[in-house]
Amino acid sequence: YKSLRLRIFTSDVSYLDEAYQAVKIKDEAEFEFLDLTNCDADINSVINEFILQPYSFGEQRLVRHQLVKISEERYHYIFAGSQAVIDVTSKRHLLEGILVSYQSLVNECDDVVVADLYDQFQANRQLYDTESTLQFWKKQLADVTALEVSKPAAQKDNPSWVHEELVVPDESWQQIRAFCNTHKVNPELYYKGLYLLLLANLGRWKGGFVINETKSGHSGNFEKAIGCLTETMPVVISANQLELENSVDVFFETLNTDNAEAAVFQNLSGQAQKDLIPTQQLRFTYQYIENLNNLVLESQQLETKYYQPREAGLVRFNVQTMKHGAVLRLEFYNREFESNDFLMRLNRLSTQVLAGAKTLNDLSVLANEERDNLLLNWNQTTIDYPQESSIHAMVERQAQQWPDRLAVMTDGVGLTFKELDEVTNRLANWLIEQGVEIGAHVGICMPRCNEMVIAMLGIMKAGGAYVPIDPDYPVERVNFMCHDCGAAIILSSSTISLSKLEDQYQIVPLDMLDLDDISSYSPALDISSDDKIYVLYTSGSTGRPKGTELNHRGLIN
């Protein structure tokens, strides 16, 4: 087979990012024999070491064979081939051919030779990327965006390739087949739809996005061909298809129609897809694999296991039908993607669809316990708190318990709780002398600094409610706010000019105010948790700014 003699070379011109295939006229298979009968080597480690050897383009063979002797009665035959030259189905056909050849040799009869269809397959590739095909996919991909999902919360110390499996029992599989027959879709399309819905949910996606579907090219004349016949095709899901009001029936019906339309334009090369599909952090792929019967040698079934390549930036989901039931598989690097019970959630979607879910809104990827946590348990925010206290009383208790601990700091200058308590008592007593009573409004117009905290607590201790005023507000807005709330005093800073305000306001630069002769004892007023603590004004974007009051109990809560 020519595909087994392929080499892939890069261009001799350094600035051309191109590669080409060359078929060697004559070549020998790279075949290794390993005898483990007298050693304790782990066969799985041997297999992994062999199949995970990287391939390099050029003169190196892209197909390798190894025969491992375990005992006189038991051997392992390992066949590895780069996906650039041979796909999984071709490997299976090749193994079948090898077994037939072996049996023919043992029985001393003529070998059965399967025709090499490499030339015909390459000729078929010349029909790719026609103008109509490119125009179709440009239109399909015009409104899609890159699908993004959350990366793992914690970086893995030892990143590894993860392989997860979930068995679909025969009873469930028969229900799926019955659903597919009723809705005129096949199991391949059924699981493709569930996969798209789950990805949309995990990414909280509202727009259209695209994944890749891996399809076998082994059909018709190429059913038994040996080579890389695998096709990777875009699967586009639009925002309209993901509308929650859509019925489940319409979703699958639309998916079936789109699938049939895309099949007409499936001859799209990998390079064209690279140019058309938005760059994505992760590529999500889907593959549906029909039941692979065990190979037979001398009337005995051979145990066969398939390994797929590990690729960075790839999340691979496939469904393989079995003689009874099916197996769902998910593969990825754990440093790039977090499963979060992906297969269980997909199976949950399937259960809901089979149970008769009417619309997409009826489908949920959450387990009952998760849903209860999100809607109920995590929203149980009821907690005991000092409802009869006030904010400044809580700060005073801190000052009594930890007087020398740092309470506030700006630009390297700090105050302990004791110092903060004393200076705010002095300010409160001064404000009371100026006529501030319980419920009175006092403006604060200064940048964020120690004095701003002093002003807030001092006003509270005097029984007043502070009104924050942004120093960058226009003078008209400041005049309106002070007039509207009746604030006669505005605590400010010497760095801020409020000279354009109306004359009736008492503007006090707090950093210049001498409070040394004022008592440092708390005014000890009877302030309840229902008294106002501040008044905030709206932006006024829809009309005049409006003041909103909040009391101590609300802020403590």
N, C-alpha and C positions, 0 to 999 in steps of 0.2 A: 504494500500500500504506500502510495506516494506520501500521504500525510505522516507516516511514521519515519520518513527520511527528510522531513522538512527541517530547515534551519531558517532562523529569522535574523537578518542583518540590518543594522542601522546604516544610514547614508554615509558615504565617505566624506561628504561635504558637511563640515561641522555645524554650519548655521541652518541646515535643513533638518527639521524635526520629522524625519520620515523613516520608515522601515519597509523592508520588502522580504518576500519569501523566496527561498531557493530550495529546489528539490535535488538532493544528491542522486546521481545516477545509480550508484551502488553504495550500500551501507550495511554495516553489521549491527545487530541489536546489542545494546549494552546490558549484559546479563550477568548478575552476580549470584554466587552460591555461598550460603552461610550455614555451617554445621554447628548447631547448638546442643547436640546430644550429650556432650560431656561438660556442659557449663550451666551456671545458674542464671543466665541472662533472662531478663523479662521480655517476653515476646512483644508486648505492647510498646515497650520502650524502643525495641528494634524497629517496629513498624513506624512509629512516630518519627524516629530519627531519619528513616529512609524517605518517607513521603514528604517530610517538611524541609528537605534539602532545597534551597532556592535554585531557580533556573536562571541562567544567564544567556542572553542571546549571543549569537555568533556561531562558533564551531561546536559548542556543547550540544549534546543530544538532548532533545526535549521529551524523550520517552525513555523510561528506565524499567528494568525488570529485576526482581530478586526472588530467589527460591531459598527458603529457610527450612532446614531440617530440624525438627523437634525430637523425633524418635524414628524408629524404623517404620512405624505405621502412620506417622503424622507429619505433614509438611504445610508450610504457609507459602503461598505464592503471592507476591506483592507486585502490583503493576502501577506505576506512577507516570502520569503524562501531563505536560503543561496544558492548561486550558486554551492556550493560544493555538494549539495544533490538534487537540483531540478532546472531545467532550465526554461526559459520563456515559451517555448511551452508546457512543462509539467504543468506549472501553469495554462495555458489557459485550457488544457484538464481537470485539476482538478476543475477549476471553472465551466466548463460545467457540470462535474459530480455532483458538489454540487447543481447546479440549477436543474438538472434532479431529484436529490434526493428530493429536496424541492418540486418540482412540483408533484412528486409521493406521497409525504406525504400529500400535500394539496388535491390531487385527490383520496387519499386512495387506491392507486394501488401499485403493486410490484415495488420495486426499480430496476433500470437497473445497473447491476454491470459489470464493465470492468475488464478483466483479468489483474492480476498483473504480469508483465513480468520482474520483477527485477532479478530473478535468471537466466533467459535466457540472459539478458543483461550482467550480471556479467560473465557468461560463455563465452560470445562473447569477453569480454575484455581479456580473457586469450590468445586470438590469436594475441595480440599486440606484437610489437617489435620483429618480426621474423628476422632472419639473413638477408633475402633478403630485408626486409623493411629498416633495419638499414643501409645496404650497399648502397641502393638507395639514402637515404637522406644524408649520408656522402659524396657521390659524388656530389649531388646537392648543398650542403652547403660548399663545399671545398673552393671556391673562393669568397665567400661573405664576406663583412665587415660590421661592425656596422653602421647603418644609423644614421647620426648626422645632426640635424638642429639647427639653431641659437636659443638660449634661449631668453626669453623676455628681452628687453633692460633695463627696469627698474623693480626692485623688487616691487611686489604689497604689499601695506600696509595691505590689507585684502584679502589674496589669497582665491579664491573661485572656485567652480566647474562651468564650463561654458557649456551651452547647446545651440547650434545654429541649426537652421532649415532653409531649403530652399525648397519651393514647386516647383516641376516640373509639369507644367500644362498638361492637357490631350493631347493637340495638340502636344507639344514637346515629350511627352511620346510615342505617336503613331509614330512619326518620328524615335524615338530610336528603337522601335520594328521593324519598316520597315528596318532600317539599319541592325539590328541584323539578321533578316530573310535573307537579301541579302548576308551577310558575314558569315552566318552559325555560329553565336555565340548567346548567350543568354544575356539578360540585366544584369544578375549577373556578367558575365565575362566582359561586356562592361564597367561597372562602376569600376570594379576591375582594368582594364587596365588604365582608366583615373586617378584613385587614385595613381597607381604606377608612372605614368608619372608626376603627380603633385609633389609627394614626391621627385622624382629624380630631378625635377627642383628646388624645394625649397632648397634641400640640395646641389645643383650644383653637383650632383653625377655623376661620370664617371664610377665607378665600379659597380659590382653586389651588391645587398642588399636583405634583407628579411623582410617581414611583416608577421603578423598572420591573418589568416582568420577563423572566427567563423562559423562553419557549424552545422546545426541541424542534430542530429542522428535519428530524427523521420521519418523513411522511412521503407518501407516493413513491416515486422512483428512488428516493434517497433513504428509504426506511432502513436498509442494512448498510448504508455507506459508513466508511471509516474516516473521521476527520473532525474538525471543529464546526459542527453544523448548528450549534446553539445560537439562537437569536435573542437579543435583549431588546425589548420594545418598551417605549414609554406607555404608561397608563395614566391618563389625565382624569382628574375628578374636579368638577366645577363647583363654584360656590352655590349655584342653584340646586345642585344635586344634594347638598348637605343641609338644606333648609329643614329645620326640625319638624315643620308641619307636613313634609312629604311623607306619603305612605311608604311602608316597607316594600309593598308590591311594586309601586312606581319606581322606587330606587333600583331594584333589581332589573326591572324592565328596561329602564334607561341605560343601565350598565350593560345589559345584553345588546341593546341597539348600538351603543358606542363601540362595543367590542367587535361586532360584526363589521361596522364601518371601518374601524382601524385595521382589520385583517386585510382589507383591500389594498391598504397602503403600508403593508408591513415591511417592504423592502427598503428599510432605512438603515444606513450604515452607522457604525459606532461613532465615526468622526462627525457625521451630520448631527447625531444626537448630542454630541459634546458641544457643538456650536449652537444648538437650538434650546437645550434644557438649561435653566438657571443653575448656577453653581450652588451646590448644597454642602453643608458641613458633613452630613451623613447621607449615604445613598441607601434607600430602603428598597429591597428587591423581594420579588414573590416568584415562587416556582411551584407548579403542580406536577407531581410525578406519579405516573400510573404504577400499579403493582409490578414489582420486579421479581419474577419467580426465581427460585434458587436454581443455580446451574447444576447440571447433572453430569456425573462421570461414572461410567460403569454401573449404571442404574442406581447410584447413590447421590442423594442431594448434597451439594457442597454448601457450607456456611459462607455467605458472602457479606462483606461489610464495605460500604462506600465512604470515602473521605472527600469532603469538598475543600477547596483552597481557603486559606485564611487571608482576609484582606482588611487593611486598615481603612477606616471611613465607610465601612459596610455593615448594614444590619440585614441579615438574610432570613427570610421566613419561607418555609416550604411545607407543602402538604404531600404526603406519600400515602397512596392507598395501599392497603394490605389485602390478603385473602379474606380476612374478616376485620372490618373497621379501617382505621387510618391512623397515621401518626403525624402530629404537628411538630415542627422543629423550628427553633429560633437560634441564630448564631450571631455573635458580635464580640467586640473587644470591650471589656468592662470599664476601661478608662474613657470610652466614648459614649456608652449608652448604658442605661439602667433599665433592667427588665420590668421591675415592679409587677411581677406576676402577669406578664404580657399574655402568655398562652392561656392562663386561667381566665383572664378578662375577655379574650377573644372567644373562648368557649362559653363564657357567660352570655355574650351577645348572641351566640348561636342558639343557646337554650331559650332565650327570650324570643328570638325570631320563630323558632319551632313551636313555642307556646302560643303564638298568635299575636305578637306585638303589631299594632296597627300602623303607628307612625314612628319616625326616627326619634321623636321626643319620648317615646315609650321605652327606648333602649337605654340601659345604664351599664357602664363598665364597673360600677362600684358594687362591692358586696354589701349586704344589709348592714353589717357592723360598721363598715366605712361610711356609709350614708348616714347612719345614726350619729356617728362621731361628728361628721361635718355639719349636719343640720341641728343636732340636739346637744350631744355631750359637750362639744367644744364651745357651744354658745351658752353653757350654764355659767354665767359670769356673776351670779349672785354671791356676794361676800359681805361679811360684817365689816363695817367701817365706822369711825366715830362721827355719827350723824349730828351730834349736838356740839361739835367742835368748830373751830375756824382755822383758816390757813395760818394766820400769825400765831395762834395759840400752839399749833403743832411745831412751829419754828422755835417758839419759846421753850417748849419741852426739850427740843434738841439742845438748846443752849444750856439748860440745866443739867442734862445728862453728859454732854461732851463739850464743855465750854471752850476748850482750847483747840478743837478740831477746825480745820479750814472750812469755811462756809461758802465763800464766793471769792473769785479772783478775776481781775482784768489786767492784761499787759504786765503780769508779774507782781501786781499789787493786790494783796489779799486781806480778807477780814476773817477772824475766827467767829464762831457762833456767839461767843460772849460779846465781842466787839460789835457785831451786827445787831444783836439784841439791844445793846445800850444806845447806839446811835439812832436806831429806829424808834426807840422810846422817846428820845429827845425830840426827834422830828414830829412824832405824834403829839407830844405835849405842846410844841410850838404851833402846830396846825390847829389844835383846840383853842389856843390863845387867839388865833386869827379868825375864829368863829366857825370852824368846821364841826359839824354835828353828825350824829349817826344818820347815814343815808345820803350825806352831801357828796357831790361829785367834784373831784379834783383832777385836773389834767396833768399828764406826764408827757413832756416833749423833749426827748434826749436820746442819744445813741445807746446801744447796749453796753452797759458798764456797771460797776459796783453801785454808783449813785442811783441807777434805775431800779435796782433791787431794793435799795434803802427807801426810795420814794414809794414803791409799791407797798412794802410792809408798814412804813410809817403812816400812810393813808389808811390802811386797814386798821391799825391800832387806834387811830383817831375816830374810827367808826365810819369812815368815808368809803367811797368806791372810786377807784382810779379810772381815768379815761385815757387810754393810750393814743398819742397823736404822733404820727410819723413826721420827723423834721423836714422831709421832702414834700409834704403836702402843700398845695397852693394856699396862700393866706386866706383866700375866700372860703376854702373848705374848713380851715382851722376856726375862723370866725363863726361859721355856721355851726360846727360841732359844739364849740364852747357855749354859744348862745342857746342852742337846742337843749343841751343837758344842764345848763345853768351853772357851769363851772366858773367860780369867781377867781380861783387860784390855779396857776399853771406852774408846776415844778419843771424847771428846764436846766440848761447848762450854759456856762459862760461862752461856750464855743458856738452856740446857736443864737442867731438874731431873730427876735420876734417883734421887732420895733414897729412893724406895719400892722400889728393887731390893734383892735379897737381899745380905747383907753380904759374901759371898765374892768379889764382883767388885771389881776396882780401876778406879774411874771417874776418868778423867784429862781435865780440860778443856784441850784442846790450846792454845787461845788464851791460857791462863794458865801453860803449862809453860815453864820457863826452861831453854833448851838451849844457852846461851852457852858453858858450860864443857865441852860435849860435842864430840868430834872431828867435823870436817866432812869427813873422808875416808870414802870408800865402804868399807863393811865387806868388800867383795870376797868374799862367800861363794860357794860352788860351787852355784849355783842353776840347775837345768836347766829346759828348756822343758816338761818333764813334771811339774814341781812345781805345786801348787795356787796359784791367784792369788786366788780368792774363793769364798765359799759363799753361794748365794742360796736363800732359803726360799720355798716355795709359799704361796699365800694361806691354805691350810687350810680352804677352803670345803667340801671333801668329807671332812674329817676333820682329823687333826692336821697342822700344817705339816711339810713335808719339805725337808731341805737338799739342794741340788744343787751339786756341785763342778765347777769349770772350771779347766783348767790354762793355762799361758802360751801353749802352742802353739795351743790352741783359740781364744783371744782374738786372737792375732796373725793367725790365718787369717781 
